[in-house]
Amino acid sequence: MSDQRRVLLLAHPGRAEARAVAQKLVDALTGHDIHVRVLRDEATALGLSDTPGLEIGVGGDPCAECELVVVIGGDGTILRAAELAHGSGTPLLGVNLGHVGFLAEAEYDDVGATIDAIVERRYTAEDRLTLDVSVFRDGELVTSTFALNEASVEKAARERMLEVVVEVDARPLSRWGCDGVVCATPTGSTAYNFSAGGPIVWPGVEALLLVPISAHALFARPLVVAPTSVLAVEVISRHASGVLWCDGRRTVDLPPGARIEVRRGARPVRLVRLHEAPFTDRLVAKFGLPVAGWRGAGERRHRDETDA
């Protein structure tokens, strides 16, 4: 491997802000002798021309020899980048252009500081637990894939309920008539899992989450199980088929009798961190949570000592 520094740039080309940020990143990074690689279709859409230090349309693994994947967009764009980087383990640095952007580390209006951090290597990467997902039909493995946020089994037709049996560690748990079942990671706990009524789990917690969607059952609560557990969902409807969605991007049709197994992924996805801010602060900022009136333990101690 050469000593030449290199990053892969991915962006949401349909947004004017993405084009402006991409050009700024290319100009700044190549100016510091860091090569920037861009997929050919995206380079055209972003209006990037072939200049010294800009690599366009390189064949093979686009992440090869890249120290980072810099992603400009929302969580959907970052999930697309995770597909490309999953095999190589190249860390992802998200610059948020979306509404919430839980997976992104930097914001659109702070690009200058982000560029400085890349140039000076002032960043760390943390591993995020993923899911390995297997689909079986008649006992045969037909599809294997992964997910960073969640794998959801959902009904294929609006008018028909999906009948499923859920299994944990090779033992049946419950049978549900439902709209679907979400199996999520802690990283995905703020995504579909959250919308379906599941718990938010701090990224440092290693666990798998399971949440039924609109289940007609007395016992249909969200579950948090060990990271070593294996979750399984069997489609038992005779007249209703389902569909598997992974990260809202990849789909697999599920006929009656299909079995979906979900376990901890063999390969994590690596997310870049520029700041040491606690996850609590990220929740407050991303969801706009009300914290007015909080004084903190330090403030209380100071007040108690003053009163004494």
N, C-alpha and C positions, 0 to 999 in steps of 0.2 A: 504494500500500500504506500502511495506517495505521501510526502509531507504537505501536499497542497490541501488547504482547508476548503471545504465544500459544503453547501447546504442545498437541500431540495426545497423549492418554493411551490406551494399549492395555494390556490385562491379560488374564491367564488367569482368567476369572471363576469357575472351578470350585474354586478354592483359597481357603480362609479367609484365608491370609496376603495374597493378592492384594487381597482386599476391604479389609483393614486398611491396607495400604500405599497403595492408591488413595485412600482417604478422607484419609489423612494428607497425601498429595501435593496433593490438591484443596484442602484447608483451608489449607495453608501457601502454595501458589503464588497462589491467589486472594487471600489475605491480603496478598500483595506486589503486587497489581494485575497479575498474570499470568493471563490467561484460560486455562482448561483445556477442551479440546474432547474429548468422549467419544462414541463411536458409540452410537446409541440402544439397541441390544440389549445392549451391554456395560454401559451406565449402569444399565439395569434389573437385570441379573444382579449387578452390583456393589453395588446398593442406593444408588446416588447419586441425589440429588434435585436438581431444577433450582434452583440458588441463584445469587446474583450472581457473575459471573465464570465460571460453568460453562456451557458450550455443549453442548447435547445434540442429536444427530441432524441435524447440518448437512448439506445436500445437496451434490452435486458432489464435488470432490477433497477428502477429509478432511484432507489435509496442507496445503491452501492457506493461505498466510499464517502458517504455523506455523514457529517457529525450531527446534523439536525434536520428535521423537516419543519419548516416554518409555514404555518397554515393561516391564511387570511380569510376569515369568514366566521360563521357561527358553529354550533356544535355539530350540525350535519356535515359541514366541510371537514371538521376534525375527525369525525367518524369515517369519512371517506379516506382521509389520510391514514387512519389506523389500519385500514385494509392493506394499504401499500407497505406500511412499515412493520406490520405484525411479524412477518417472517424474519426480518433482519434485526428487529429490536431497536431500530433507530428512534431516538427520542423525538417527541412532537412538541412544538412550541406554538400555541394558538394565539393569534391576535384577533380579538373579538370584534366582529361587525354585527353580531346578532342581537337578540333582545336580552337573553339571560346569559348564555355562554358559560355554563359551568365548567366545561372542559378547557376553556381558554385561560391563559395566564396573564396576557397583556390586553390593554384596551386600545381602541383606534386612536385616541388622542394622546397616547404615550409611546408612539412608535420610536421617537428619538432615543428614549431610555432603553427600549428593547434592543435597538441596533447596538448601542454601547455595550449592553450586557453580552450580546453575541460576540462582538469583536474582542471584548476583554475576557471572554469565557467566564463570566460571572453568573453562572446558572448551575443548577443541579437537576438530576433526573430521578423521579421516583417510579417504582414499579406499581402498576395497577392490575389487580386481579382480573382475569378474563374468564369467559366460559367456553368450554369445548362442547359442541352440540352435535349429536348424532341422531339421524332419522332412520328408523327400521320399518320395513314393510315385509310382512310374512316372515319375520325373523332374519331378513337380510338387510345389511347396512346399505343404504342407497345414497345417503348424503352425509358429509361431515363438514362443519364450518365452525366459526367462532363468533363471539360477541364481546364487546367491551362494556356496553350498557346493559342489554337485556336480550333474551330470546323469548318471544311471546307466541303462544299457540292461540289462534283466534278462529272464530267461526268464519266460514267463507261467504255465507249468505246472510243478509240482514234479518230475514224472516225466520230463520231456523236457529234454535239454540244448539250449542255444542255439548254433547255428553262426553265427559272424560272421567277417567280414574287417575288419581295422583298417587305416586309412590315415592317413598323416601327410604333410601338404603335397602332396596329390594323388599320392602314391606308396604302393603297397600295402606294409604292414609284415609282417603275419602273419595266418594264419587259425586261429581257435581254436574248439574245442568247449568251452563254458564255461557257468557260471551267469550271467555278465554281464560288463559292463565299466563301470568308474567313470571319468568325466572330472571332475576337481576343480580348484578354485582353491587357492592357498595358504591362504586363510581356511578352506576346507573340508578342508584336509589333516588336521585333528584330528578330523574327523567320520567319515563313511562310508569315505573314503579310508584313514584310519588303521585302521579295523576290518578292511579288506580287505587290509592288509599294505603299504600305500603309505607313502611317507616323510612326515615332518612338515617343512613348509617354512615358514620365517619369513615373516611378512606383508609385509616389505619386499622380498622377492624376487618379481619379476614372472615368472611361469611358468605353464604349464598342466601338469596331471598326468593320467596315464592308468594305470589299474590293472586288470588282468584279475581276475575273481573265479572261483576254482576252475577254472582252465583246464587242459585235458588237452593239454599241449604241452611240448616241451623248452624253448622260448623263451617265457616268460610272465612276464617281470619288469616291475615298475613302471617307468614312463617319466616323465621330466621334460623338457618341450620348451619352446621359446621362446614368449614371449607372442604373437608374430606368427604362430605356426603355426596350421594348421587341422587339427583331428582329425576323422576320419569313421569311423563304424561302420556296416557294411552287414549286415543280417540275411539270411543265405543259406539258413537251414533251410527245407526243403520242407514239413515237417509240424509245425514248432514256431514259434509266434509269440512276440513279446516285448512288453515294455512299457517305456516311457521314464518315469523318475521324475526330477523336478527339485526339488531340496531336500526330497525326501520328501513333497511337498505336491501337485504337479501331475503328472498322468499323461497319457500318450498311448499308445494301442494301436499295436503295430508288427507288421504282417503280414509274411510272408516277402517279401523284396525291398525292405523299407523302408531308407532311408538317413538317418542322423543326422549332422549336421555341427555341430561345436562350435568356437567361436572366442572370442577375447577380447571381452567385452561392450563395447558402445559407451558405456554408462553405468555408472559405478561405483556401489556402495552406500557411503554415508558412515556410519562408526561414531564415536560420541563417545568421547573419552578424557578422563578426569579426572586420571589419574596418568601419570607418565613412566616407570613400571616397565618394565624390559626384558621382551621376550617370553619369555626364559629363565625369569624369575621367575614369569611366568604359567603356564608349563608345569609348573614345580615345584609351584605352589600347586594348580592344577586337578587334576593327576594324583597329587598326594601323593608326589612322587618323593623317594627317600632321598638326602639331601645331607650327612648327619652326617659330620664329619671334614674337611670342606672348610675350608681356611684362607685361600685366596686369595693372589694375587701380593703384595699389600701386607703380609700377615702373614708371608709367606716372606722378603721383603726385610728386615722388621724383625727376624726371627729370625736371619738371616744376619749382619746388622750387629751384633747383640748377641753372637753367638758369636765374631765377629772381635775 
